[in-house]
C-alpha cells in the first residue's frame, strides 16, 4: 500500500517517491503571502455574487524607522538654523577701526661744550662712560612680564611688547639701517596707514616734525662716520598699558651708545655717540593679529652733534677731537602754518667718557 499522502492507485511509475514533487522547493511563507497584491476570495465569499475570482489588496503601509525619523528631524533643524542665521547674524559686527594718525617726531641735537674725547680702544671708552653698565645689543631691550589686562589676554600683551621690541632693535641696532642702507626691515613693522608718511620721509626728508628719517630710525651719514665696534650698548624699559577696550599702548625709553670713527679710516681713534629715544606705540586688534605697530610719537636726543647741521635726514656725529661749530639752526617763522621750532641742547660733560 501507499503511504498516507499517496494516491489510491499508488505512486505513478517514474514519479519521485516519498511524496516529493518538483514544487517541493518553492516555499510560500507568511510574509510572502501577506505581501501579495492579489488575494483569492474565500469559498464563502465566492458563494456571493462576485464576478472576479480575486481582489486587489491595498498596499502595505510601512512606517519610517526611528533612525530615518531622527535623520529627517536633524536635516530640518539644520535648514531652519541656516535660514535664521542668514536673516539675523547672532555675532556682533566688528567695531569700525579708528583712523591711524601720523607720527609726531622731535629730533634734538646735543652739542658738546668741549672737544669730543677719543681713544684707540672702544672698550676703554665704554668702560669709562655711563654706558659701562649697559648690556650689549638686543639684551639691552628686555621684555617685561606680559600680564593680561581687562580686555586683552596675556598673549596679546606679549605680542604688543614683542612687536615694539622688534621695531626698536631693527631701527636702532641693525648695522644695515645704521649705515644708511636698507630700511625695509623697519617698514614692514608699521601699520599700513603710516607707510605713505614713512616713504615720503625718505623720499623728501624735512625737519617739519613729520618727515625726518631720524625720527623713524637711527642712521648715520655714511660719508662721515662708521661703526668702530659692532657691540652697541643699550639700556632702557618697556611699559604696556590698556588705553581703552580696543587699544594697547607701549611706551619705550631707551639709550643707545655707539662707538664711531671716521668713515674709511680704520686707524683713527674712536669716540662714543649717544642716542636717547622715547617711542610711543599703539596697537589695535588688527595690529596685534598682523604683528604691526602704530608709531605715534618719537622724541630723539642725540649727540655729540653740531646744532648748525641738519639732523633730519642723517645724524652727522662729531668724532674724536672735534668741536661743535659756532651758530645754530635757522630761525623759525612763527606765522608759518607748518612751522616747527628748531631745538638744540647742550651735551652734559658727564655724558662723555672720562679719558
PAGUZA-947723 format. One record per residue (C-alpha): residue in one letter; x, y, z. Coordinates in nm, 4 decimals, padded with zeros to 6 digits, m for minus. Layout:
N
   r          u          v          w
   A          X          Y          Z
...
% end
This chain:
355
   r          u          v          w
   X    00.0000    00.0000    00.0000
   X    00.0948    00.3507   m00.0498
   X    00.1625    00.5948    00.2243
   X   m00.0920    00.8313    00.3752
   X   m00.0148    01.1010    00.1266
   X   m00.0059    00.8750   m00.1828
   X   m00.2909    00.8376   m00.4293
   X   m00.5047    00.5186   m00.4011
   X   m00.3511    00.3704   m00.7076
   X   m00.0051    00.4229   m00.5614
   X    00.2768    00.6353   m00.6789
   X    00.2862    00.6664   m01.0547
   X    00.5729    00.4990   m01.2297
   X    00.8660    00.7344   m01.2763
   X    00.7430    00.9821   m01.0131
   X    00.9670    01.0574   m00.7175
   X    00.8937    00.8505   m00.4111
   X    00.8022    00.9840   m00.0691
   X    00.5529    01.2403   m00.1943
   X    00.8223    01.4773   m00.3183
   X    00.7474    01.6660   m00.6361
   X    00.9083    01.9333   m00.8434
   X    00.7389    02.2162   m00.6456
   X    00.8589    02.0955   m00.3097
   X    01.1481    02.3521   m00.3178
   X    00.9106    02.6504   m00.3534
   X    00.8174    02.7787   m00.0058
   X    00.5473    03.0406    00.0448
   X    00.5998    03.1755    00.3946
   X    00.3606    03.4063    00.5760
   X    00.5406    03.7299    00.4799
   X    00.5271    03.6304    00.1120
   X    00.1546    03.5648    00.1325
   X    00.0838    03.8931    00.3081
   X    00.2876    04.0869    00.0513
   X    00.0807    03.9534   m00.2396
   X   m00.1095    04.2279   m00.4207
   X   m00.3863    03.9853   m00.5359
   X   m00.5920    03.7773   m00.2929
   X   m00.8380    03.4999   m00.3825
   X   m01.1820    03.5232   m00.2294
   X   m01.2693    03.2593    00.0249
   X   m01.5234    02.9846   m00.0554
   X   m01.7922    03.1632    00.1438
   X   m01.7179    03.4894   m00.0358
   X   m01.7262    03.3153   m00.3735
   X   m02.0832    03.1956   m00.2968
   X   m02.1933    03.5594   m00.3226
   X   m02.2154    03.7466   m00.6490
   X   m01.8549    03.8236   m00.7161
   X   m01.7623    03.8447   m01.0741
   X   m01.3884    03.8371   m01.0316
   X   m01.2312    03.5457   m00.8527
   X   m00.9704    03.7597   m00.6825
   X   m00.9477    04.1056   m00.5282
   X   m00.6652    04.3569   m00.5184
   X   m00.5263    04.4241   m00.1717
   X   m00.4286    04.7766   m00.0659
   X   m00.0523    04.8302   m00.0412
   X    00.1029    04.7733    00.2959
   X    00.1668    05.0875    00.4983
   X    00.5173    05.0810    00.6316
   X    00.6178    05.3385    00.8907
   X    00.9576    05.5213    00.8932
   X    01.2244    05.3635    01.1042
   X    01.3419    05.5504    01.4117
   X    01.6825    05.6227    01.2572
   X    01.5241    05.7706    00.9444
   X    01.2937    05.9880    01.1531
   X    01.5839    06.1235    01.3611
   X    01.7850    06.1975    01.0455
   X    01.4903    06.3815    00.8917
   X    01.4479    06.5950    01.2042
   X    01.8203    06.6833    01.2091
   X    01.8148    06.7921    00.8454
   X    01.5070    07.0046    00.9050
   X    01.6670    07.1645    01.2115
   X    01.9864    07.2465    01.0179
   X    01.7823    07.4003    00.7370
   X    01.5835    07.6195    00.9754
   X    01.9037    07.7264    01.1541
   X    02.0673    07.8238    00.8252
   X    01.7701    08.0405    00.7352
   X    01.7762    08.2060    01.0790
   X    02.1494    08.2772    01.0549
   X    02.1002    08.4382    00.7174
   X    01.8246    08.6668    00.8444
   X    01.9782    08.7585    01.1784
   X    02.3535    08.7401    01.2463
   X    02.3988    08.6422    01.6122
   X    02.7541    08.7789    01.6184
   X    02.8323    09.1420    01.6802
   X    02.9738    09.3310    01.3874
   X    03.3334    09.4414    01.4476
   X    03.3650    09.7994    01.5566
   X    03.4823    10.0444    01.2969
   X    03.8569    10.0929    01.3170
   X    03.9750    10.4336    01.4320
   X    04.1896    10.6193    01.1795
   X    04.5643    10.5931    01.2343
   X    04.7227    10.9297    01.2976
   X    05.0615    11.0438    01.1657
   X    05.3806    11.0072    01.3626
   X    05.4794    11.3201    01.5524
   X    05.8545    11.3433    01.5960
   X    06.1213    11.5614    01.7509
   X    06.4952    11.5266    01.6883
   X    06.7101    11.7328    01.9261
   X    07.0851    11.7566    01.8567
   X    07.3093    11.7787    02.1630
   X    07.6205    11.9920    02.1128
   X    07.9321    11.9300    02.3256
   X    08.0851    12.2159    02.5183
   X    08.4376    12.0827    02.4789
   X    08.6346    11.8647    02.2402
   X    08.4944    11.5158    02.1849
   X    08.7043    11.2556    02.3752
   X    08.8651    10.9783    02.1713
   X    09.0659    10.6591    02.2234
   X    09.2108    10.3803    02.0137
   X    09.0133    10.1155    02.2034
   X    08.6336    10.1371    02.2007
   X    08.6122    09.9080    02.5043
   X    08.8147    10.1594    02.7004
   X    08.5682    10.4329    02.6123
   X    08.2725    10.2212    02.7157
   X    08.4345    10.1273    03.0453
   X    08.4916    10.4936    03.1333
   X    08.1454    10.6166    03.0400
   X    07.7932    10.5865    03.1840
   X    07.7410    10.3019    02.9346
   X    07.9754    10.0750    03.1338
   X    07.6779    09.9010    03.2947
   X    07.4739    09.8743    02.9750
   X    07.4075    09.5433    02.8041
   X    07.5129    09.4595    02.4510
   X    07.2681    09.4751    02.1619
   X    06.9142    09.3397    02.1955
   X    06.9879    09.2220    02.5505
   X    06.9618    09.5871    02.6472
   X    06.5964    09.5864    02.5368
   X    06.4464    09.3308    02.7790
   X    06.0784    09.2436    02.7802
   X    05.8786    09.2963    03.0992
   X    05.6325    09.0385    03.2256
   X    05.3296    09.0139    02.9956
   X    05.0203    09.0214    03.2177
   X    04.6688    09.0256    03.0857
   X    04.4613    09.3423    03.1059
   X    04.0878    09.3939    03.1369
   X    04.0245    09.3414    02.7633
   X    04.3448    09.1787    02.6323
   X    04.4900    08.8368    02.7020
   X    04.8439    08.7735    02.8165
   X    04.9346    08.6505    02.4664
   X    04.8070    08.9744    02.3109
   X    05.0050    09.1830    02.5574
   X    05.3147    08.9776    02.4784
   X    05.2573    09.0325    02.1056
   X    05.2452    09.4090    02.1585
   X    05.5671    09.4076    02.3613
   X    05.7453    09.1781    02.1173
   X    05.6462    09.3902    01.8173
   X    05.7643    09.7078    01.9904
   X    06.0958    09.5433    02.0759
   X    06.1387    09.4201    01.7189
   X    06.0888    09.7733    01.5911
   X    06.3385    09.9169    01.8402
   X    06.6033    09.6559    01.7636
   X    06.5688    09.6863    01.3871
   X    06.5605    10.0662    01.3875
   X    06.8496    10.1254    01.6302
   X    07.0738    09.8171    01.6267
   X    07.0717    09.6791    01.2712
   X    07.4049    09.7708    01.1039
   X    07.2363    09.7958    00.7622
   X    06.9944    10.0557    00.8937
   X    07.2582    10.2441    01.0953
   X    07.4803    10.2938    00.7928
   X    07.2046    10.4446    00.5794
   X    07.1182    10.1275    00.3906
   X    06.8055    09.9142    00.3723
   X    06.5013    10.0315    00.5731
   X    06.2508    09.7648    00.4663
   X    06.3061    09.5636    00.7845
   X    06.1697    09.8607    00.9794
   X    05.8962    09.9497    00.7318
   X    05.7264    09.6084    00.7422
   X    05.6532    09.6505    01.1130
   X    05.4471    09.9668    01.0661
   X    05.0715    09.9875    01.0292
   X    04.9861    10.0201    00.6565
   X    04.8165    10.3560    00.7204
   X    05.1559    10.5047    00.8145
   X    05.3512    10.3794    00.5159
   X    05.2853    10.6858    00.2997
   X    05.4306    10.9092    00.5692
   X    05.7262    10.6762    00.6143
   X    05.8019    10.6632    00.2406
   X    05.7728    11.0393    00.1988
   X    06.0145    11.0902    00.4883
   X    06.2873    10.9089    00.2979
   X    06.1981    11.0431   m00.0459
   X    06.1682    11.4082    00.0615
   X    06.3188    11.4498    00.4111
   X    06.2159    11.7610    00.6008
   X    06.2639    11.8948    00.9533
   X    05.8900    11.9611    00.9906
   X    05.8121    11.7263    01.2775
   X    05.6565    11.4724    01.0379
   X    05.9086    11.3662    00.7750
   X    06.2533    11.3299    00.9337
   X    06.4049    10.9849    00.8705
   X    06.5910    11.0124    01.2013
   X    06.2528    11.0285    01.3724
   X    06.1739    10.6797    01.2445
   X    06.5149    10.5195    01.2950
   X    06.8791    10.5819    01.3811
   X    07.1124    10.6274    01.0864
   X    07.4466    10.7998    01.0438
   X    07.5803    10.9848    00.7446
   X    07.7856    10.7067    00.5767
   X    08.0222    10.9617    00.4274
   X    08.1174    11.0857    00.7725
   X    08.1128    10.8022    01.0245
   X    08.1062    10.4249    01.0550
   X    08.0791    10.1772    01.3393
   X    08.4081    10.1118    01.5171
   X    08.2564    09.8378    01.7313
   X    07.9539    09.6249    01.6452
   X    07.8714    09.5619    02.0117
   X    07.6372    09.8551    02.0651
   X    07.5435    09.9257    02.4247
   X    07.1774    09.9661    02.5187
   X    06.9639    10.0180    02.8260
   X    06.6012    10.1063    02.8875
   X    06.2473    09.9983    02.9657
   X    05.9222    09.8971    02.8015
   X    05.5851    09.9648    02.9618
   X    05.2456    09.8476    02.8403
   X    04.9006    09.9772    02.9338
   X    04.5457    09.9461    02.8072
   X    04.4237    10.2858    02.6897
   X    04.0710    10.1604    02.6153
   X    03.8879    09.8360    02.5463
   X    04.0274    09.8132    02.1924
   X    04.3780    09.9598    02.2214
   X    04.7067    09.8741    02.3881
   X    04.9857    10.1297    02.4236
   X    05.3547    10.0546    02.4707
   X    05.5970    10.3232    02.5879
   X    05.9661    10.2661    02.5185
   X    06.2503    10.4669    02.6696
   X    06.5997    10.3530    02.5705
   X    06.9512    10.4886    02.5472
   X    07.1914    10.3567    02.2833
   X    07.5658    10.4212    02.2775
   X    07.7671    10.3676    01.9588
   X    08.1433    10.3605    01.9091
   X    08.2177    10.5541    01.5875
   X    08.5207    10.6500    01.3816
   X    08.5711    10.8471    01.0591
   X    08.4391    10.6660    00.7517
   X    08.7064    10.4613    00.5756
   X    08.9777    10.5211    00.8377
   X    09.0433    10.2045    01.0363
   X    09.3404    10.3612    01.2167
   X    09.1521    10.6607    01.3528
   X    09.0543    10.6871    01.7182
   X    08.7017    10.6016    01.8222
   X    08.4512    10.8181    02.0043
   X    08.1135    10.7496    02.1614
   X    07.7820    10.8721    02.0296
   X    07.4675    10.8618    02.2447
   X    07.1044    10.8444    02.1313
   X    06.8119    10.8685    02.3733
   X    06.4841    10.7552    02.2151
   X    06.1353    10.7748    02.3600
   X    05.8842    10.5965    02.1410
   X    05.5101    10.5553    02.1900
   X    05.3402    10.2660    02.0125
   X    04.9712    10.1937    01.9726
   X    04.8131    09.8576    01.8884
   X    04.4569    09.7714    01.7981
   X    04.3439    09.4144    01.7453
   X    04.4255    09.4252    01.3751
   X    04.7817    09.5367    01.4507
   X    04.8220    09.2575    01.7029
   X    04.6993    08.9991    01.4550
   X    04.9349    09.1221    01.1818
   X    05.2348    09.1830    01.4099
   X    05.2415    09.5537    01.3196
   X    05.2544    09.8764    01.5187
   X    05.1352    10.2343    01.5039
   X    05.4243    10.4615    01.5975
   X    05.2525    10.7759    01.7250
   X    05.5324    10.9671    01.8991
   X    05.9110    10.9770    01.8627
   X    06.1349    11.2006    02.0723
   X    06.5072    11.1719    01.9995
   X    06.8036    11.3416    02.1668
   X    07.1413    11.2627    02.0152
   X    07.4986    11.3825    02.0439
   X    07.7643    11.4928    02.0107
   X    07.6192    11.6856    01.7151
   X    07.6573    12.0356    01.5840
   X    07.3396    12.2415    01.6043
   X    07.4445    12.4150    01.2827
   X    07.3919    12.0974    01.0799
   X    07.0690    11.9361    00.9700
   X    06.9981    11.6166    01.1632
   X    06.6669    11.5298    00.9973
   X    06.7933    11.3057    00.7180
   X    07.1157    11.1663    00.8725
   X    07.2910    11.2063    01.2022
   X    07.6307    11.3696    01.1381
   X    07.8295    11.2950    01.4533
   X    08.1167    11.4982    01.5857
   X    08.4001    11.2487    01.6134
   X    08.7123    11.2204    01.8297
   X    08.8869    11.5542    01.8956
   X    08.6243    11.7584    01.7077
   X    08.4303    12.0531    01.8468
   X    08.0894    12.1928    01.7676
   X    08.0669    12.4637    01.5051
   X    07.9503    12.8050    01.6062
   X    07.5954    12.9027    01.5280
   X    07.2712    12.7154    01.5447
   X    06.9693    12.6127    01.3437
   X    06.7899    12.8549    01.1178
   X    06.5123    13.0635    01.2665
   X    06.1506    12.9568    01.2531
   X    05.8715    13.1738    01.1137
   X    05.6037    13.1879    01.3850
   X    05.3449    13.2834    01.1238
   X    05.4048    12.9768    00.9081
   X    05.1200    12.7271    00.9320
   X    05.3551    12.4279    00.9411
   X    05.6439    12.5913    01.1200
   X    05.8259    12.3766    01.3749
   X    06.0501    12.5295    01.6333
   X    06.4087    12.4141    01.5859
   X    06.5627    12.2778    01.9014
   X    06.9190    12.2261    02.0185
   X    07.0597    12.1204    02.3530
   X    07.3941    12.1038    02.5270
   X    07.5567    11.7666    02.5837
   X    07.6421    11.7392    02.9523
   X    08.0158    11.6806    03.0194
   X    07.9429    11.3776    03.2399
   X    07.7751    11.2080    02.9410
   X    08.1153    11.1827    02.7715
   X    08.3856    10.9268    02.8531
   X    08.6447    11.0282    03.1102
   X    08.9740    10.9881    02.9276
% end
